[in-house]
Amino acid sequence: MSVDVPASRELAGIAELAARATGDRLRTAFRSRPEVDLKRDIHDPVTVHDRAAEETIREVLAEHTPGSVVVGEEGGVGGGDGDLRWFVDPIDGTANFAVGLPFFCVSIGAAMGGELVAGVVYDPVRDDMFTASLGGATCNGEPIHSRGATRDENAVVATSYPSAYDLSLGREEALRRYGRVVDAFATVRRPGSAALTLAHVAAGWADVAYDSSINAWDIAAGLLLVRQAGGTYVPLGGEPGGSDWEAPGYLACVEGFDLAGSVIAEAADYKGLGA
């Protein structure tokens, strides 16, 4: 089932409603130092606010798109058995949220017929709503364009590499690659939210982003934002024929950036768009 631009914008509007419905709670809870539980390990925290925000989002999505499927970070797969699938991360950047660092967001992406058709990334601290549809990308209703640096020496790269998982695969090699990135780029940042980082690449507020281990709910909305804003999003490590948002890693950059010639390509084992 294909989705046209007006239908895509309608879905994006529903995602905006669902994301904003969490705003008051998240702003109130921010810097309250909530109790933190752990999921897989010490690097995977969750709070009561993650779970409550996702429940709120699910309720809004169920009201406006009955029968749709919701794939959420906290609640797993739920809803109906329709063709529309929502990918929901109620707080992307929970570690930041829990300690009071203002870099976290709500991420909601929609897919239909094997295609991403709408998505929002909502920054509740700044009240910034990044919205992507098949008609383009906006921030607070104003069009955004993914433009910035063209080469490493002028660029800001945002990455979680090397993560604890990357180090477990080969500490010395990972640190060597990271050192090359630090030497080559003007600035390296580890902001802690893939979704919000991708929104910033879409807006041209960061030049390059790289992560080696993410989930669909982390990046579905951000992926569409980058592409609809004119930037580049390259999935890494996915299964042949699989959806881009299912790949466990990605490289993203602003329009015109020399990704193939970048040191980040070595870190990511990226061989070029034709690879």
Stockholm file with secondary structure:
# STOCKHOLM 1.0

chainA/1-275         MSVDVPASRELAGIAELAARATGDRLRTAFRSRPEVDLKRDIHDPVTVHDRAAEETIREVLAEHTPGSVVVGEEGGVGGGDGDLRWFVDPIDGTANFAVGLPFFCVSIGAAMGGELVAGVVYDPVRDDMFTASLGGATCNGEPIHSRGATRDENAVVATSYPSAYDLSLGREEALRRYGRVVDAFATVRRPGSAALTLAHVAAGWADVAYDSSINAWDIAAGLLLVRQAGGTYVPLGGEPGGSDWEAPGYLACVEGFDLAGSVIAEAADYKGLGA
#=GR chainA/1-275 SS CCCCHHHHHHHHHHHHHHHHTTHHHHHHHTTSCCCCEESSSTTCEECHHHHHHHHHHHHHHHHHSTTCEEEETTTEEEECCSSCEEEEEEEETHHHHHHTCSCCEEEEEEEETTEEEEEEEEETTTTEEEEEETTEEEETTEECCCBCCSSGGGCEEEECCSCHHHHHHCHHHHHHHHHHHHHHSSEEECCSCHHHHHHHHHHTSSSEEEESSCCHHHHHHHHHHHHHTTCEEEEESCCTTCCGGGSSEEEEECBTCCSTTSHHHHHTTCCCTTC
#=GC SS_cons         CCCCHHHHHHHHHHHHHHHHTTHHHHHHHTTSCCCCEESSSTTCEECHHHHHHHHHHHHHHHHHSTTCEEEETTTEEEECCSSCEEEEEEEETHHHHHHTCSCCEEEEEEEETTEEEEEEEEETTTTEEEEEETTEEEETTEECCCBCCSSGGGCEEEECCSCHHHHHHCHHHHHHHHHHHHHHSSEEECCSCHHHHHHHHHHTSSSEEEESSCCHHHHHHHHHHHHHTTCEEEEESCCTTCCGGGSSEEEEECBTCCSTTSHHHHHTTCCCTTC
//
